[in-house]
Amino acid sequence: MGSVEVARKMFDEMCERGATPDSSTFKILITCYCKVNEVSLVDQWFFLLLLV
């Protein structure tokens, strides 16, 4: 499992346990997706960040 998958899994587990993601959480995910060139997912995560 790569670092992007690990980061996403941790995000999902965090939310399932009732934790609220903050800007640092989204920054980590956006950085991971940038590093693997997943631009469409970067856009989605950035949009979600704006909703928080």
C-alpha positions in Angstrom: 0.0 0.0 0.0 1.4 3.4 -1.0 1.5 6.5 1.1 -1.6 8.0 -0.7 -3.7 5.0 0.2 -2.4 5.0 3.8 -3.2 8.7 4.2 -6.7 8.2 2.7 -7.3 5.2 5.0 -6.3 7.2 8.0 -8.5 10.0 7.0 -11.5 7.7 6.7 -10.8 6.1 10.0 -10.4 9.4 11.7 -13.8 10.6 10.4 -15.4 7.3 11.4 -14.3 7.8 14.9 -15.8 11.3 15.0 -12.7 13.4 14.6 -13.1 16.6 12.5 -10.5 17.1 9.8 -8.7 20.5 9.8 -6.7 22.4 7.3 -3.5 20.4 8.2 -5.3 17.1 7.4 -6.4 18.3 4.0 -2.9 19.8 3.3 -1.4 16.3 3.9 -3.9 14.6 1.6 -3.6 17.3 -1.1 0.2 17.1 -1.0 0.1 13.3 -1.3 -2.2 13.5 -4.4 0.0 16.2 -6.0 3.1 13.9 -5.6 1.3 11.1 -7.5 -0.1 13.6 -10.1 -3.8 13.0 -9.3 -4.9 16.4 -10.2 -8.7 15.6 -10.3 -8.4 14.3 -6.7 -6.5 17.4 -5.7 -9.4 19.5 -6.9 -11.9 17.4 -5.0 -9.9 17.6 -1.7 -9.3 21.3 -2.1 -13.1 21.8 -2.6 -13.8 19.8 0.6 -11.2 21.9 2.5 -13.2 25.0 1.6 -16.4 23.5 3.0 -14.8 22.8 6.4 
